[in-house]
Amino acid sequence: MKVKYIGETKDVKTVSGKDARLDKGMELECMEKEYHSGMTVRVTLASGEHVKIARKELQKIDAR
């Protein structure tokens, strides 16, 4: 499912330890089950890297 990052723009470390940047309004991919089950969500960046983000910083995008 697609989600939008609504937190402040910041530099983060990916799960594999690489540097990445999260920009406000950025669209990301995550598993719907994980989005609804935890306080932190593992999302996939466009590069294919995974980042863990607090769910409160994400907004679900309607799939119409």
C-alpha positions in Angstrom: 0.0 0.0 0.0 1.1 3.6 -0.5 1.7 6.0 2.3 2.8 9.6 2.5 5.5 10.8 4.9 4.0 13.8 6.8 6.8 14.3 9.3 9.6 16.9 9.1 12.3 16.4 6.4 15.2 14.6 8.0 18.2 12.3 7.3 17.8 8.7 8.5 19.7 5.4 8.4 18.2 2.5 6.5 17.8 -0.9 8.0 21.0 -1.9 6.2 22.9 1.1 7.6 23.0 3.4 4.6 22.2 7.1 4.7 18.8 8.2 3.3 16.7 11.3 3.4 13.0 11.6 4.1 11.3 14.6 2.6 7.9 15.9 3.8 5.2 14.7 1.3 7.3 11.8 0.0 5.3 8.7 -1.1 6.5 5.4 0.2 5.4 1.7 0.1 4.6 -0.5 3.1 2.7 -3.7 3.9 -0.9 -2.9 5.0 -0.7 -5.5 7.8 2.4 -3.9 9.3 0.9 -0.4 9.0 -2.1 -1.4 11.1 -0.3 -3.5 13.7 2.7 -1.6 15.0 3.8 1.8 16.3 6.8 1.7 13.9 6.4 0.8 10.3 9.1 -0.6 7.9 8.6 1.3 4.6 10.3 0.9 1.3 12.0 3.9 -0.4 12.2 4.4 -4.2 15.7 3.0 -4.1 14.5 -0.3 -2.6 16.0 0.4 0.8 13.9 -0.1 4.0 13.5 2.5 6.7 11.6 2.2 10.0 9.3 5.2 10.7 6.9 6.0 13.5 3.3 5.4 12.2 2.2 8.8 13.4 4.5 10.3 10.7 2.7 8.5 7.9 -0.6 9.1 6.2 -2.4 6.4 4.2 -3.1 7.3 0.6 -6.5 6.3 -0.9 -6.2 3.7 -3.6 -9.1 4.9 -5.8 
